[in-house]
Amino acid sequence: MSKSVDEVVQVGEAEVLPDLGDFPIDDGILATFPPGTQVLSANRYGLSQWTITARLHVRFPDGQASQYFLKTAKGEVGRRLMEGEFHAISALHNADNTFAPKPHAWGKRSGRGPETYFFLLQYIDMSDRFPDPNQLCRRLAQLHRNSVSPTGKFGFHINTCQGRTQQSLGWEASWAILFAKMLKHVAQEDSKTNGHWEALDQLESRVFSHVIPRLLGALESDGRSIKPCLIHGDLWEGNTGTAIDTGNIYTFDAASFYAHNEMEIGDWRCFYNNIHNKVYTRTYLKNYAPSEPKEEWDDRNRLYSIYYNILYSVNHSSQGTAIRQV
């Protein structure tokens, strides 16, 4: 990113630059810690396409020190991003506290300048190497199998964001109904972002009227059923890291909701996702067998990948028209 910290996070009267660091910390962030907490350092850290990120080192009044990863983003989009990720990571961490860092807080920054929102979570020193397929897929399948929807339905209590685009969630008893609602939403966003395309519109209409009822309806007919599983919702190699001290794989930048578990790996079919290497899909299916009808697994996987491809088109509008051809 070419912008300086002062350009993206304006220092107001309530904000201070720590003695060690280049990232301003304000009262809104400090208020999430116990009174008397000392900021030891705050520095720009990492790269993000949608947010400004930093690493924060604090000492609590009892003398204990801890580090946090800090994300900030401006405006209403920033609020949606920070709130959505806080709740998504909270759900993942509550389901498996070794699969996602512990979230700390989200809120609004104080000080003058544009409205800016933040999200704080546990800092873990991680490498960015590709995740080990065996560990990732085993633990992902465990998350899917063991997670329990609080309502018994598909969806989520708020609309999380995939990239900078808000998803259309809520709660639905039928997975086919929720998926159709989600897909219609991103298709509309794509049309607004990249322009109307008649041929694509006709194909999408066919998907809604025939493909979704047929393919996803079969999952919940003739005595069959599927459970709502908590999914990460944006699982590509850039949203995973391997802890340097333990070798444990963590996930972050989540867009979670309760879905058919196979929705998770529809993202792995997309060309932009380097986890599209078939070893990941094969390994996952060894840990969590395809739903019945098993012979329609590949068709469902292709259908789910459409959702992620359209989202990619919306989030990367400069490439959107070209991505539509894929």
N, C-alpha and C positions, 0 to 999 in steps of 0.2 A: 504494500500500500504506500502511496506517495504522500498522503496527508500526514502532518505532524500531529502529536498528541494534542497540542493546544488548539488545533483546528477542529478536531473531532470531539474533544472533551474540554470545553472552556472552563478555566479555573475561575470560580466565583469567590465571594467573600467567605463563604462557608467551606471552601475547599483548601486543602493544603498539599504542598509537595513534600513528601517525606524526606528525611535527611539523606537516605540512600534510595534513589530511584527517580524515574522520569514520568510516573503516572500519578496524576492528582487524585487524592482521596477526599471525599466530602462527608458531611454529617449523615447523609442518607445511608451510606455504606457503613460508617462507624457505628451507627445506631443498631446494627444487626449483631454487634458484639457486646459483651458485658462492659459496663462503665469502667473506665480506667485501662481498657485495652490499648496497648501501644503499637503503632504501626512501625515496624522495623525497616521495611522496604516495600516498594511497589514499583514494578518495572513492566514495560511492554514485554509481552511474551507470546510467542506463537503467531500464527496467521489464520485469519478467518475471512471468508468472502462476505459475510453478512454482519459481522460484529467487530468491535475493537476488544482485544484481549490483553490481560496482564496477569502477573503472578504477585500475590500479596503475602507478605510475611508479617505475622503479628505475634505479640507477647501478651498473654492474659494477665490479669492482676495476681493470679496465684503463681506466676513465674513460668508457666508452661508456654511453649511457643508452638505455632502451627502455621502451615502454608495453605493458601487458597488460590484457586484459579478463578479469575474475574472476567466476566464478559459484559460489555455495554453496547447498547444500540439506541438510536434516536427515534423519537416520534411514536405514532400509533403502531407502526410495524414493529418497532423495537419493543414496545410493551407486549405485543402478542408473542414475539420470539422469546423474551425472557420468562414471561409467565408460563408459556407453553412448555418450554424446556424444563423449568423447575418442576412442574407437575409430572412430566414424562420421566425425568431422571428419578424423581421421588418414587414413582411407581416401580421402576426397575430396581432401585436400591432396596425398597421394601420387600420385593419379591426375592431378591438375591443380592445381599450386601457386598458380594465380591465380584459382581458383574457390572456394576456402575459405581462411580465415585459417590460419596455421600453429599447430597445437596445441603447447602447452608441456608440461603435466603435469596429472595428476589425482591426488587422494589424500585423506587424512583430516586434518582440522584437529586441532591439539593444544589443550590447555587443558581446563578444566572445562566442564560443561554437556552438553547432548544431543550425541550423535555427529553431526558435521557434516562434509560432504565438499565438495571444491572441484574446479574445473576452470579452468585457466589457458590462454589462447590469445592469439595476436597481436592487439593492438589496431589497428584500421584506422578512420580517421575517415571515416564514411560518412553520406550523406543517406538519408532514408527514403522518397524518392520512388518511385513505381511503376517497376519494372524495365523497361528498353527491351525490347520483345518480340523484336526482331531479334537483339540481342546475347544475351539470356538463352536463347532457344531454339536459336540456333546453337551456343552453348557447352554447353548441356545435351545436345544431340544428339551433340556431339563427345565429351563425357564418356561417354555411353552406348555409343557406337560403339567407343571406344578402350580402355575399361576391360576388365580381364581378371580373372575369378574365380580366386583362388589354388588352388581345388580343381577348377575346371571345372564346379562345381555351383551351384545356386541357394541363397541363404541368406546366413549370416554366422557368424563364429566366436563371437560373443556375441549375446545378445538386446538389441538397442537399444530405446530408448523413443520412442514417439510421444506427445507431450505428457508426461503423467506415467504413462502406461500402457506396461508392458513388452510387447514383441512376442514371439511364439513363432517362433523362427527355426531355427537349426541348419542342416544341409546336406542337400539333396535333389537327386537327379539329374533329377527331374521337376518342372517349374514348377507343373503342376496339383496335384501332391501338396503342395508347399510352400504354395501359395496356400490350398488347402483347410484345411491345418493352421492357418495364420494366421487365416483367417476364423472357424474354429470357436473359436479361443481368444478373439477379441474378442467374438464372440457370447455366449460363456459369461460373460465379464466384464460385458457389458451386462446380461445377465439378473441377475447378482449385484448390480449397481449400481442398476438401475432396475426390477427385478422381472420375474417371468415374464409373458410375453404369449403366449397360446396361438396366436393367429393368426400372429404373427410367427415363432414356433417352427415352425409347419407350413410356412411359406414358406421358412425357412432350410433345413429338411430337404430340400425340393425342390431348392433351389440346390445342396446338397451331392451329392444323389443323381443329378441330371439335368443341371443347368446347367453346373457346373464341368467334369464329364467331357466334355460335348458341346462347349462353347465353347473351353476351354483345351486339351482333348485334341486338338482339330483343329490346334493350332499345332505339334504334334509327331507327326503321323501322315501317311500317304501321301507319305512322303519329305520332309516339311517339318521344320524345326528352328528353334529360337530360341537365341540366346546369352544367358548370364547377364550382365546389365549392372549396373554399380554405379549405384544411384539415391540421390538425397537422402532421399526417403522422407517428407518433410513440407514440401513446397515450396509455400508461399503467400507473399504479398507481404511479410508481417511477418518472414519468414526470409530476406530478401534485403536487400542494401544496395548503394549505388553509391558507390565511393570518390570522395571530393571532389577529390583531386589528379589522379587518372588517368581517372575515368569508368568504371572497371572494375567489373563486377557481381560481388559476392561472395555466397556463401550460408553459412548457419550454422544452429544448432539442428537438426542433422540427425538422422535416424532410419534411417541407411543400411543397405542390404543389396543383394545381387545378385539381380536380378529380371528379368522380361520388361520391356523398356524402357517399354512402354505403361502399366505400373503407375504410373509416375511421374505421368503427366498425368491419371490417374483422379481425383486429388485436385482437379484444376481444374474438374471438373464439379460439385463440391459448392457449395451455396448460400452457405456462409460464406466461401468463398475468392474474393477479388476478382480473382484471375487467371482466374476462370471466363469472363471476357470472351473471346469466341471468337477474337479476333485472336491470342491466345497459342497456342491449340490449332492453329489453321490454320498459324501460322508454324512451330510445332514439326514438323508433318507435312510441311512443305516441306523441312525439314532431315533428317527421318528418316521415311521412308515407312511406312505401316501394314504390319504383318506379314500374311502370307497365312494364311487367306483374308481379303483386304482388305475384302470386303463385310460381314464380321462385326466390323469394327473398332468400330463404335458400340456393339454389344452387349457387347463386351469392356470398353469404356470405362465403360459403365454398371455392369457387374459389379465392376470395380475401384473405382468410386466408392462402392459399398456398404461396402467395407472401411473407407474413410476416414470415411464418415458414421457407422458404428457406433462407431468410435474417438472421434469427436467426442461422441457420446452418452455414452460412458463417461467421458471427460475432463471433461465439463461436466454433471455429474449433476443440477444444479439445472434444466437444460433438457432432460435426457435423454428424458423421456417425450414431450415435445413434438417433439423432433428425430426420434423414431421415426416420426412421421406423414409425414415428408418423403418 
